[in-house]
């Protein structure tokens, strides 16, 4: 049987964050959300990252009310994905454990069904508690490998980290290439290493900043990736992601 590759739409979170400084207001997002949903994506990344900061500082909106409106529009939380910066939540410094737990609890209650959790330095200590809280309150966890290049960041390094995340209850894994620097050959080697070592579904999240993301996506599909992040054309390309209409 042919393997089916899924797509996650990131238009209303990372797409607009990358190309429009996250300034899309809730009414604007709600105009297109039903159309994006009907396109058949496995998940829609709608919240997290800089969307909370932008809602509060620039749009005079309550980010939790935005999330609840998304949930109402979609008829539930199952497909709603949010990005969580580990112990940093949506900020740039680690928060106390009790605040992390309370934040995750409210996020799930307001509509998050999938939490993509990462730490920029792949420090497991900063993702462990958010993962535990997310699972405890009923969300699925997609734990991310923050991709970069250095003598330390080998395929073996990422495989060890992926196995640790799997052992601690991740439901899915994501290769998070936030800088768009994953080149085709390392992409192939990384997917092969991960597929041989872990049993979890694997997503590819890469930006088109360096111009190789579409080729990476094709290689990843050949090498066993389960899903790929994409955005609708107006919010794709450049420092954003591959277009969902690239084919």
PyMOL commands that set and color helices and strands:
alter all, ss='L'
color gray80, all
select helices_A, chain A and resi 11-20+26-38+51-57+63-74+86-88+97-110+125-136+155-167+184-197+213-222+233-235
alter helices_A, ss='H'
color red, helices_A
select strands_A, chain A and resi 6-9+43-48+80-84+114-117+140-146+172-177+201-206+227-230
alter strands_A, ss='S'
color yellow, strands_A
deselect
rebuild
show_as cartoon
